[in-house]
Amino acid sequence: MRQRTRRADPLLGAVAAAQGRADQPDALFSALDQALKSAIGHKLFTILTYDDDSGEAARIYSNCPGPYPTGGRKRLTPGPWTEAVLDRGEAYVGYTLDDLRNVFPDHELIASLGCESVLNMPVRWRGRTLGSLNLLHEAGWYGEDDVAACLPFAQLALPALLTQS
């Protein structure tokens, strides 16, 4: 009988292990930040929750708390971005500052941090987008293959987002 070597992804393993720690959701969010920085890359990383009733997004994690503090809220404007990310649960990839300018009113603040591309990855449960992981980096950083790489990390955020709502 031939022996097979099975290897788990160490980054996914670190995030999964963080879910078992008592200091939630900080342990999980910090593990997601570090794993995604290594796996995909980002300069700015935030996690948002979405409230269907109020139509608002709330920032529950940020690796740049100065310009993007936790607790920040913003009203969501219906449009192509909300239809894709919130309604259909599709990731949004913005490749350039022009893409960000068309979607985010705070594009100037984003650019001042050296970020000109974005990957907004929805976190879904039972057909609803509860939140998103938001990775921002220099222009042209993200592509469609990053969506597939980010999906398992996003869904590992689910327990923490379920307890936020």
C-alpha positions as CSV (number, residue, x, y, z in Angstrom):
1,M,0.0,0.0,0.0
2,R,1.4,3.4,-1.1
3,Q,1.6,6.1,1.6
4,R,0.2,9.5,0.5
5,T,1.2,12.8,2.0
6,R,-1.6,15.1,2.7
7,R,-0.9,18.7,3.2
8,A,-3.3,21.3,4.5
9,D,-2.9,24.9,3.6
10,P,-1.1,26.4,6.6
11,L,-2.7,29.8,6.1
12,L,-6.2,28.4,6.1
13,G,-5.2,26.2,9.1
14,A,-4.0,29.3,11.0
15,V,-7.3,31.0,10.4
16,A,-9.4,28.0,11.3
17,A,-7.3,27.5,14.5
18,A,-7.9,31.2,15.5
19,Q,-11.7,30.5,15.5
20,G,-11.2,28.3,18.6
21,R,-9.5,31.0,20.6
22,A,-11.4,32.8,23.4
23,D,-10.6,36.3,22.4
24,Q,-13.1,36.6,19.6
25,P,-13.6,38.2,17.1
26,D,-10.1,39.8,17.5
27,A,-8.2,36.6,17.1
28,L,-10.1,35.6,14.0
29,F,-9.9,39.0,12.3
30,S,-6.2,39.3,13.1
31,A,-5.5,35.8,11.7
32,L,-7.5,36.7,8.5
33,D,-5.5,39.9,8.1
34,Q,-2.1,38.1,8.4
35,A,-3.2,35.2,6.2
36,L,-4.6,37.3,3.4
37,K,-1.6,39.6,3.5
38,S,0.6,36.5,2.9
39,A,-1.7,34.7,0.4
40,I,-2.9,37.6,-1.7
41,G,-1.4,40.9,-0.4
42,H,-2.9,44.1,0.8
43,K,-2.0,47.5,2.2
44,L,-5.4,48.2,3.6
45,F,-7.7,45.5,5.0
46,T,-11.1,46.0,6.5
47,I,-14.1,43.9,7.3
48,L,-17.6,45.3,7.0
49,T,-21.0,44.1,8.0
50,Y,-24.2,45.0,6.1
51,D,-27.5,45.8,7.6
52,D,-30.4,45.3,5.2
53,D,-32.9,47.2,7.4
54,S,-30.8,50.4,7.8
55,G,-29.0,50.1,4.4
56,E,-25.7,50.8,6.2
57,A,-22.3,49.2,6.3
58,A,-20.4,49.1,9.6
59,R,-16.6,48.6,9.8
60,I,-15.8,45.9,12.4
61,Y,-12.1,45.5,11.6
62,S,-9.3,47.7,10.1
63,N,-5.6,47.3,9.8
64,C,-5.4,51.1,9.5
65,P,-7.5,52.4,12.4
66,G,-6.3,56.0,11.9
67,P,-8.0,56.7,8.6
68,Y,-10.4,53.7,8.8
69,P,-11.4,53.2,12.4
70,T,-13.6,50.3,13.6
71,G,-17.1,51.4,14.3
72,G,-17.3,53.7,11.2
73,R,-20.6,53.5,9.4
74,K,-21.7,54.5,5.9
75,R,-25.0,54.5,4.0
76,L,-24.9,52.3,1.0
77,T,-26.1,53.7,-2.3
78,P,-28.0,51.3,-4.6
79,G,-26.1,50.7,-7.9
80,P,-24.0,48.2,-9.8
81,W,-21.6,47.6,-6.8
82,T,-24.4,46.9,-4.3
83,E,-26.3,44.8,-6.9
84,A,-23.2,42.6,-7.5
85,V,-21.7,42.3,-4.0
86,L,-24.7,42.5,-1.8
87,D,-27.6,41.2,-3.9
88,R,-25.9,38.6,-6.1
89,G,-22.9,37.8,-3.8
90,E,-20.3,38.4,-6.4
91,A,-16.8,39.7,-5.6
92,Y,-15.9,43.1,-6.9
93,V,-12.4,43.7,-8.4
94,G,-11.4,47.2,-9.1
95,Y,-8.1,47.4,-11.0
96,T,-7.3,51.1,-11.1
97,L,-8.0,54.3,-9.3
98,D,-10.6,55.1,-11.9
99,D,-12.5,51.9,-10.9
100,L,-12.4,53.0,-7.3
101,R,-13.4,56.6,-8.2
102,N,-16.6,55.2,-9.9
103,V,-17.6,53.2,-6.8
104,F,-16.2,54.7,-3.6
105,P,-16.8,58.3,-2.5
106,D,-13.7,58.1,-0.3
107,H,-11.4,57.3,-3.3
108,E,-9.1,60.2,-2.4
109,L,-8.4,58.9,1.1
110,I,-7.9,55.4,-0.4
111,A,-5.4,56.8,-2.9
112,S,-3.6,58.7,-0.2
113,L,-2.8,55.4,1.4
114,G,-1.1,54.1,-1.8
115,C,-4.1,52.0,-2.8
116,E,-5.5,52.0,-6.3
117,S,-7.0,48.6,-6.6
118,V,-9.6,46.6,-4.5
119,L,-11.0,43.2,-3.9
120,N,-14.3,43.2,-2.1
121,M,-15.1,39.6,-1.2
122,P,-18.6,39.0,0.2
123,V,-19.2,36.7,3.1
124,R,-22.5,34.8,2.5
125,W,-24.9,32.7,4.5
126,R,-28.2,31.3,3.3
127,G,-28.2,33.4,0.1
128,R,-27.5,36.7,1.9
129,T,-24.4,38.8,2.1
130,L,-23.7,39.5,5.7
131,G,-20.4,41.3,5.2
132,S,-17.3,41.6,3.2
133,L,-13.5,41.3,3.4
134,N,-12.0,44.3,1.6
135,L,-8.4,44.2,0.4
136,L,-6.8,47.2,-1.2
137,H,-3.4,47.6,-2.8
138,E,-1.5,49.3,-5.6
139,A,-3.0,49.6,-9.1
140,G,-3.4,46.3,-10.9
141,W,-2.7,44.2,-7.9
142,Y,-5.9,42.0,-7.9
143,G,-7.3,39.8,-10.6
144,E,-10.0,37.2,-11.0
145,D,-7.8,34.4,-9.7
146,D,-7.6,36.3,-6.4
147,V,-11.4,35.9,-6.0
148,A,-11.1,32.1,-5.8
149,A,-8.1,32.3,-3.5
150,C,-10.0,34.7,-1.1
151,L,-13.3,32.8,-1.0
152,P,-12.3,30.2,1.7
153,F,-10.9,32.9,3.9
154,A,-14.0,35.0,3.6
155,Q,-16.3,32.1,4.5
156,L,-14.1,31.4,7.6
157,A,-15.1,34.8,8.8
158,L,-18.7,33.7,8.9
159,P,-19.0,32.7,12.6
160,A,-17.8,36.1,13.7
161,L,-20.2,37.9,11.3
162,L,-23.1,35.9,12.5
163,T,-22.5,37.0,16.0
164,Q,-22.3,40.6,15.0
165,S,-25.8,40.8,13.6
